[in-house]
Every structure is written in structure tokens, then in C-alpha cells.
Amino acid sequence: MDFLMALVVYIIPIIILYFVIAAGVKKGLDRSEVGRIIMERHDEKNNQTNK
């Protein structure tokens, strides 16, 4: 029972923190100039590959 409680106390907050950080990074890249340039180049590569 102690193991299960420790699992909940330590693992669940780490999972929540992961999703918060991932969302923050994605939002930051979407709003930054460098992120926009990277996405444009990535889209250009995909468009050239699909032709």
C-alpha cells in the first residue's frame, strides 16, 4: 500500500509537469519568430517531398 501511495505522490505530478512544460514549449515556439521560420521551412520540405 505504501508503494502505491508513493507511486501516486511522485509519478502523477511528474506527468502533469511534463504536459505543462510541453504545452508551454509548443506555445512559445508557435509565437516566436524562430519557431515560425522553422515551421515554414519544414512545410516547404514536406511540400517538395510530396510533389
trRosetta pair geometry for C-beta under 8 A, 3 or more apart (Angstrom, degrees):
i j d omega theta_ij theta_ji phi_ij phi_ji
1 4 5.7 -52 -152 34 35 112
1 5 6.5 33 152 -17 66 106
2 5 5.7 -55 -148 38 34 111
2 6 6.2 34 154 -19 67 106
3 6 5.7 -55 -147 37 30 110
3 7 6.3 36 152 -24 63 105
4 7 5.5 -50 -149 31 31 116
4 8 6.6 28 153 -16 63 104
5 8 5.8 -55 -151 37 33 109
5 9 6.2 29 153 -18 66 110
6 9 5.7 -56 -141 40 31 110
6 10 6.0 6 167 1 67 114
7 10 6.7 -72 -140 47 20 92
7 11 5.3 -8 180 5 64 126
8 11 6.8 -53 -106 46 16 94
8 12 5.5 10 -167 -11 56 125
9 12 7.4 -19 -93 33 5 103
9 13 7.6 -8 169 -1 41 113
10 13 7.0 -73 -159 39 23 101
10 14 6.7 16 156 -15 61 116
11 14 5.7 -64 -152 38 33 112
11 15 6.3 33 155 -21 70 106
12 15 5.8 -54 -149 34 32 111
12 16 6.5 30 155 -16 65 106
13 16 5.5 -54 -145 39 36 112
13 17 6.0 39 155 -21 68 107
14 17 5.6 -52 -145 38 31 114
14 18 6.4 40 152 -27 62 102
15 18 5.6 -48 -152 27 32 116
15 19 6.9 25 154 -13 63 103
16 19 6.0 -58 -154 37 33 106
16 20 6.4 32 151 -19 67 108
17 20 5.6 -55 -145 37 33 112
17 21 6.2 30 158 -16 67 107
18 21 6.1 -60 -148 39 26 106
18 22 6.1 25 156 -18 64 111
19 22 5.6 -52 -140 39 31 112
19 23 6.2 31 159 -18 64 106
20 23 6.0 -57 -149 37 27 108
20 24 6.4 26 153 -18 62 109
21 24 5.6 -57 -147 38 31 113
21 25 6.3 30 156 -19 67 106
22 25 5.9 -54 -145 36 29 109
22 26 6.3 28 156 -17 63 108
23 26 5.8 -56 -146 38 30 111
23 27 6.2 28 157 -17 65 108
24 27 5.8 -56 -144 39 28 108
24 28 6.1 29 156 -20 64 110
25 28 5.6 -56 -145 38 29 113
25 29 6.3 27 157 -17 65 106
26 29 6.0 -56 -147 37 29 107
26 30 6.3 28 155 -19 63 109
27 30 5.8 -55 -146 36 30 112
27 31 6.4 15 160 -9 64 112
28 31 6.2 -67 -145 43 27 101
28 32 6.1 23 161 -25 66 114
28 35 7.2 157 121 -46 57 149
29 32 5.9 -57 -136 31 29 109
29 34 7.8 -77 -141 90 70 84
29 35 3.5 153 -179 -117 64 135
29 38 7.4 -54 -170 55 110 133
29 39 7.9 123 148 -43 103 111
30 35 5.8 -92 -57 132 15 144
30 36 7.8 69 -166 -70 36 73
30 39 7.9 46 -114 -39 59 151
31 35 7.0 48 50 52 35 141
32 35 4.2 95 62 5 91 106
32 36 7.0 -154 94 -7 50 83
33 36 5.8 -53 -152 33 33 112
33 37 6.5 32 152 -18 65 104
34 37 5.7 -54 -150 36 34 111
34 38 6.3 34 152 -20 66 105
35 38 5.7 -53 -147 36 32 112
35 39 6.3 29 156 -17 66 107
36 39 5.8 -56 -147 38 30 109
36 40 6.3 32 154 -21 65 106
37 40 5.7 -54 -147 35 30 112
37 41 6.4 27 156 -15 65 106
38 41 6.0 -58 -150 39 29 107
38 42 6.2 30 153 -21 65 109
39 42 5.5 -54 -144 37 32 114
39 43 6.2 33 156 -20 65 105
40 43 5.8 -55 -148 37 29 110
40 44 6.4 32 152 -21 64 105
41 44 5.5 -51 -147 34 33 114
41 45 6.5 35 154 -20 65 102
42 45 5.8 -53 -152 34 31 111
42 46 6.5 29 151 -16 64 106
43 46 5.7 -55 -148 38 33 111
43 47 6.2 34 154 -21 66 106
44 47 5.7 -54 -147 36 30 111
44 48 6.4 28 156 -17 65 106
45 48 5.9 -57 -149 37 30 108
45 49 6.2 29 154 -19 65 110
46 49 5.7 -56 -145 37 31 112
46 50 6.2 26 159 -18 66 110
47 50 6.0 -58 -143 37 28 108
47 51 6.8 36 156 -32 61 102
48 51 6.1 -50 -155 18 32 114
